[in-house]
């Protein structure tokens, strides 16, 4: 009974949004002979995520105008409500022609072999970035194209502060700590941390997966098969150690546990903090709060032990998937192809400056791209990997609790790693994975 009430509430929440969205659609006036699809309609389901949705609609409009078609967008809530609705639509086989989904482990929830068109043999498959393509691959089949730019994790820093203090970009973790000491002595917070949101305390820990994968490219697969524990990997625990080092050495800003992303953006912009270990979407917040300071921001990978081994971890964007039972599969595939082109990228850029790296090859950026984002994009192309959750479905529900405790210096990295392993074991058993 309770589940029925929840589903009913979801329908009541989504229905007005759908009516509103449908009412806002404009039918493109087809040009005679513009395409064999002229006058046809493509149905779509996606969330109304701020910034991302407006840019996506610009891409939709460009596609409509090019082919003389109409895209009807069903807007669904973001977060758990939208995920639950999508799972319900998958189960009831009532998906639209195109729908949005996470890639990696989350992609399994759409049962793609049954519900999604495999695009691995499409002639335009080479347009996809290799990392995204891998994250969108299951059993050799490739599902989906990027809906938006990715989030790149690294260190944003105020270049003016570094110049004033005569600092170079640190190449190892020990150099990073030395840099923090100099900044602190100057009366500036070395690192601003948005730890009021416990989920963001996971970022420094998760981004260290780049270095784990350099040591053992099969780590995620081994972990999924229960052949290794997180606590067995010194490098994985090292991500927690970095957080702990900052806490116990007092290198974080005051009241970090009460600090928001907006606070971090302001501190980086006004120079009361020199760095933040965060993802590139911080730029969207800076655009609003401190736009004049963005040009002073730089970006570099969070370093580890070897100055010659540095790289970044990425959070993949949502993907557009084509329904295997689409009314017009050919038109659905044409839309996916369009979304991998520079034409679509330029439509995105016409209304939104990117705050992450596009997961496409050969992207043409405007000259006014933010310097820090250009640096992040360069690292994505040179040395990057998606975080481990795109390779393994195992992730316990309490991980953020343990990382927030480490970030506050309340528990040691070793204790946290063991607790995360226990929490993940519960998740693996709930998923029904073998060997657990």
C-alpha positions in Angstrom: 0.0 0.0 0.0 2.8 2.4 0.9 4.6 1.7 -2.4 1.4 2.4 -4.3 1.0 5.8 -2.5 4.6 6.7 -3.4 4.1 5.8 -7.0 0.9 7.8 -7.1 2.7 10.8 -5.6 5.4 10.5 -8.2 2.8 10.6 -11.0 1.1 13.6 -9.5 4.5 15.4 -9.2 5.6 14.6 -12.7 2.3 15.1 -14.5 2.1 18.9 -14.2 5.7 19.2 -15.2 5.0 17.1 -18.3 2.0 19.2 -19.2 4.0 22.4 -18.8 6.9 21.0 -20.8 4.7 19.8 -23.6 3.0 23.2 -23.7 6.3 24.9 -24.2 7.4 22.8 -27.2 7.5 24.5 -30.5 7.0 22.6 -33.7 9.8 23.4 -36.2 8.4 24.4 -39.5 9.9 21.9 -42.0 11.4 23.1 -45.2 10.1 21.2 -48.3 12.4 18.2 -48.8 14.5 19.1 -45.8 14.8 15.5 -44.7 12.8 12.2 -45.0 12.0 12.7 -41.3 10.3 16.1 -41.8 7.2 16.5 -39.7 7.9 13.5 -37.5 8.1 13.6 -33.7 10.7 12.2 -31.3 9.7 11.7 -27.7 12.2 12.2 -24.9 12.5 12.0 -21.1 15.1 13.9 -19.1 15.5 16.0 -15.9 15.3 19.8 -15.7 18.7 20.3 -14.3 19.6 23.9 -14.0 22.0 25.1 -16.7 22.2 21.7 -18.3 18.6 21.7 -19.4 18.7 25.1 -21.2 21.8 24.0 -23.1 20.3 20.7 -24.0 17.2 22.5 -25.3 19.4 24.6 -27.6 20.8 21.4 -29.0 17.3 20.0 -29.5 16.2 23.1 -31.3 19.2 22.9 -33.6 18.3 19.2 -34.4 14.7 20.2 -35.0 15.6 22.9 -37.4 18.1 20.8 -39.3 15.8 17.9 -39.9 12.4 19.5 -39.7 11.2 17.4 -36.8 9.7 18.0 -33.4 11.1 16.8 -30.0 8.6 16.4 -27.2 10.4 16.5 -23.9 8.9 14.9 -20.8 10.5 16.6 -17.8 11.0 14.4 -14.7 12.4 15.3 -11.3 16.1 15.0 -10.6 17.5 12.8 -7.8 15.8 9.7 -6.4 12.3 10.7 -7.5 13.4 10.8 -11.1 15.5 7.6 -10.8 12.5 5.7 -9.3 10.2 7.0 -12.1 12.7 5.8 -14.8 13.0 2.4 -13.2 9.2 2.1 -13.2 9.1 3.1 -16.9 11.7 0.5 -17.6 9.8 -2.2 -15.8 6.5 -1.3 -17.5 8.1 -1.0 -21.0 6.8 2.6 -21.3 9.9 4.4 -22.2 10.0 7.2 -24.8 12.1 7.1 -27.9 15.1 8.8 -26.1 15.7 8.8 -22.3 18.5 9.9 -20.0 20.4 7.5 -17.8 23.7 7.4 -15.8 26.4 5.2 -17.4 28.7 2.8 -15.6 27.2 0.5 -13.0 23.9 2.5 -13.0 23.4 1.6 -16.7 22.5 -1.9 -15.7 19.3 -0.6 -14.1 17.9 0.1 -17.6 18.4 -3.6 -18.6 20.0 -2.3 -21.8 20.2 -5.6 -23.7 16.4 -5.6 -23.6 15.6 -1.9 -23.8 18.4 0.1 -25.5 19.8 0.2 -29.0 23.5 -0.9 -29.3 25.4 1.8 -31.1 28.8 0.1 -31.3 28.6 -0.5 -35.1 27.5 3.1 -35.9 29.9 4.8 -38.3 30.1 7.8 -35.9 31.1 5.8 -32.8 34.6 7.2 -33.0 33.3 10.6 -32.0 32.9 9.3 -28.4 35.7 9.8 -25.9 37.3 6.5 -25.0 36.6 6.9 -21.3 32.9 7.6 -21.9 32.6 4.8 -24.4 34.0 2.3 -21.9 31.7 3.6 -19.2 28.7 3.1 -21.6 29.8 -0.4 -22.6 28.2 -3.6 -21.2 29.2 -7.0 -22.6 30.7 -5.5 -25.7 27.6 -3.4 -26.5 27.8 0.4 -26.4 24.8 2.3 -25.1 24.3 6.1 -25.3 26.1 9.3 -26.0 27.0 12.2 -23.6 24.1 14.5 -22.6 26.4 17.2 -21.2 30.1 17.8 -20.2 31.7 15.7 -17.5 32.8 16.8 -14.1 36.6 16.7 -13.7 38.1 16.4 -10.2 41.3 18.2 -9.3 42.6 21.3 -7.5 41.3 24.8 -8.3 43.7 27.4 -7.2 44.0 31.2 -7.1 46.9 32.0 -9.4 47.4 35.5 -7.9 48.1 34.0 -4.5 50.6 31.5 -5.9 52.3 34.3 -7.8 52.4 36.6 -4.8 53.9 33.9 -2.6 56.3 32.6 -5.3 54.7 29.2 -5.3 54.8 26.6 -8.1 52.2 23.9 -8.8 53.1 21.0 -6.5 53.9 17.7 -8.2 53.8 15.3 -5.3 51.6 15.1 -2.1 54.5 16.1 0.1 55.1 19.2 -2.0 51.3 19.9 -1.7 51.6 19.8 2.1 54.7 22.1 1.9 52.7 24.5 -0.3 49.9 24.5 2.3 52.3 25.3 5.1 53.6 28.4 3.2 50.0 29.6 2.4 48.9 29.1 6.0 51.9 31.1 7.3 50.8 34.0 5.0 47.4 34.1 6.9 45.4 32.5 4.1 43.4 29.3 4.3 45.3 26.7 2.2 42.3 24.7 1.2 38.6 25.6 1.2 36.4 22.5 1.7 32.7 22.3 1.1 32.2 19.8 3.8 28.7 21.0 4.9 27.5 18.6 2.3 28.7 15.2 3.4 28.5 13.8 -0.1 31.2 16.2 -1.3 33.7 15.0 1.3 34.0 11.9 -0.9 35.5 13.7 -3.8 39.2 13.7 -2.6 38.9 10.1 -1.7 37.2 8.9 -4.9 39.5 11.0 -7.2 42.4 9.0 -5.9 41.2 6.1 -8.0 43.3 7.5 -10.9 46.4 6.4 -9.0 44.9 3.1 -7.9 44.2 2.2 -11.6 47.7 3.1 -12.6 49.0 0.5 -10.2 46.3 -2.1 -11.0 44.0 -1.5 -14.0 42.0 -4.5 -12.9 41.4 -3.2 -9.3 37.6 -2.5 -9.8 37.0 -5.9 -11.4 38.8 -7.7 -8.7 37.0 -5.7 -6.1 33.6 -6.6 -7.6 34.6 -10.3 -7.5 35.6 -9.9 -3.9 39.3 -10.7 -4.6 40.6 -7.6 -2.9 39.4 -5.1 -0.3 39.8 -1.3 -0.4 41.7 -1.5 2.8 44.2 -3.8 1.1 45.3 -1.0 -1.3 47.7 1.6 0.2 47.0 3.9 -2.7 43.2 3.7 -2.2 43.6 4.3 1.5 45.9 7.1 0.4 42.9 9.1 -0.8 41.6 9.1 2.8 45.1 9.8 4.1 45.3 13.0 2.1 42.0 14.2 3.6 43.2 13.3 7.0 46.6 15.1 6.5 44.7 18.4 5.7 42.5 18.1 8.8 45.2 17.2 11.4 47.6 19.9 10.0 44.8 22.5 10.1 45.1 23.3 6.4 41.4 23.6 5.9 39.4 26.8 6.2 37.7 27.5 9.5 34.3 25.8 10.1 34.9 23.5 7.1 32.0 21.3 8.3 29.7 24.3 7.8 31.2 25.5 4.5 29.0 25.3 1.4 30.0 25.2 -2.3 29.0 28.9 -2.5 31.3 29.7 0.4 34.2 27.9 -1.4 33.5 29.9 -4.6 33.6 33.2 -2.7 36.7 32.3 -0.8 38.6 31.3 -3.9 37.4 34.5 -5.6 38.3 36.9 -2.9 41.6 35.3 -2.0 40.7 34.2 1.6 41.5 30.6 0.4 44.1 29.6 -2.0 42.9 26.2 -3.2 40.0 23.7 -3.2 39.9 20.0 -4.0 36.7 19.9 -6.0 35.1 19.2 -9.3 34.8 21.6 -12.3 31.2 22.4 -11.7 32.4 24.8 -9.0 32.8 27.1 -12.1 29.1 27.4 -12.5 28.8 28.7 -8.9 31.7 31.1 -9.5 30.0 32.4 -12.7 27.1 33.6 -10.5 29.0 34.8 -7.3 32.4 35.9 -8.4 32.5 36.1 -12.2 35.4 38.6 -12.3 37.6 36.2 -10.4 37.3 33.2 -12.7 40.1 34.3 -15.0 42.4 34.1 -11.9 41.7 30.4 -11.4 44.0 27.6 -12.4 43.7 23.8 -12.2 46.0 21.0 -11.6 45.7 17.3 -10.6 45.7 16.3 -7.0 49.2 14.9 -6.8 50.4 11.6 -5.4 53.8 10.0 -4.8 55.5 10.2 -8.2 55.9 13.6 -9.9 55.9 11.9 -13.3 52.5 10.1 -12.6 49.7 12.6 -12.4 46.2 12.6 -13.6 42.6 13.3 -12.9 39.4 11.4 -12.2 36.1 12.2 -13.9 32.4 11.9 -13.1 30.7 11.0 -16.4 27.7 12.9 -17.6 24.3 11.4 -18.1 23.8 9.7 -21.4 21.0 9.8 -24.0 19.9 6.3 -24.7 17.8 5.2 -27.7 14.8 2.9 -26.8 15.0 -0.4 -28.7 11.2 -0.1 -29.1 11.3 3.5 -30.4 8.5 4.5 -32.8 11.2 5.4 -35.3 14.6 3.9 -34.4 16.3 5.5 -37.4 15.3 9.0 -36.2 16.4 8.1 -32.6 19.8 7.0 -33.9 20.1 10.2 -36.0 19.6 12.2 -32.9 22.3 10.3 -31.0 24.7 10.9 -33.9 23.9 14.6 -34.0 24.7 14.9 -30.3 28.3 13.7 -31.0 28.9 16.5 -33.5 30.6 19.9 -33.2 27.3 21.3 -34.5 25.6 20.1 -31.3 28.6 21.3 -29.2 28.3 24.8 -30.7 24.6 24.8 -30.0 25.3 24.0 -26.3 28.0 26.7 -26.2 25.6 29.3 -27.6 23.7 29.4 -24.3 26.1 27.9 -21.7 29.8 28.1 -21.1 31.0 24.6 -20.2 32.0 23.8 -16.6 33.4 20.4 -17.5 35.1 18.5 -20.2 33.1 17.3 -23.2 33.3 13.5 -23.6 33.8 13.8 -27.4 36.7 13.8 -29.7 37.7 16.8 -31.7 35.7 19.4 -29.8 36.2 23.0 -30.9 36.2 25.3 -28.0 35.6 29.1 -28.1 38.5 31.4 -27.4 36.9 32.7 -24.2 36.8 29.3 -22.5 37.8 29.6 -18.8 41.6 29.0 -18.4 41.1 26.5 -15.5 38.6 24.5 -17.7 41.0 24.5 -20.6 43.6 23.0 -18.2 41.2 20.4 -16.9 40.2 19.5 -20.5 43.9 19.0 -21.4 44.3 16.7 -18.4 41.2 14.7 -19.5 42.8 14.1 -22.9 46.2 13.4 -21.5 45.7 11.4 -18.2 42.3 10.7 -16.9 39.9 7.9 -15.8 36.3 7.8 -14.5 36.0 7.2 -10.8 35.6 3.6 -9.6 31.7 3.6 -9.4 31.6 3.5 -13.2 33.4 0.2 -13.1 31.9 -1.5 -10.1 28.3 -1.4 -8.8 29.4 -1.7 -5.2 29.0 1.4 -3.1 27.6 1.3 0.4 25.1 3.9 1.6 27.3 5.2 4.5 30.5 6.0 2.6 29.9 9.8 2.9 29.5 9.5 6.6 33.0 7.9 7.0 34.7 10.3 4.6 33.2 13.3 6.4 34.6 11.9 9.7 38.0 11.6 8.1 37.8 15.1 6.7 37.2 16.4 10.2 40.1 14.3 11.6 37.7 12.3 13.8 38.7 8.9 12.6 41.9 7.6 10.9 42.1 6.6 7.2 42.6 2.9 8.2 39.5 2.8 10.4 37.4 4.5 7.7 38.7 2.1 5.0 37.7 -0.9 7.1 34.2 0.6 7.8 33.7 1.4 4.1 34.6 -2.2 3.2 32.0 -3.5 5.7 29.4 -1.1 4.3 30.2 -2.1 0.7 29.9 -5.8 1.6 26.3 -5.2 2.6 25.7 -3.4 -0.7 27.3 -6.3 -2.7 25.1 -8.9 -1.0 22.0 -6.8 -1.6 23.0 -6.7 -5.3 23.3 -10.5 -5.3 26.9 -10.5 -6.5 28.7 -13.8 -6.5 31.5 -14.5 -4.1 30.0 -12.1 -1.5 
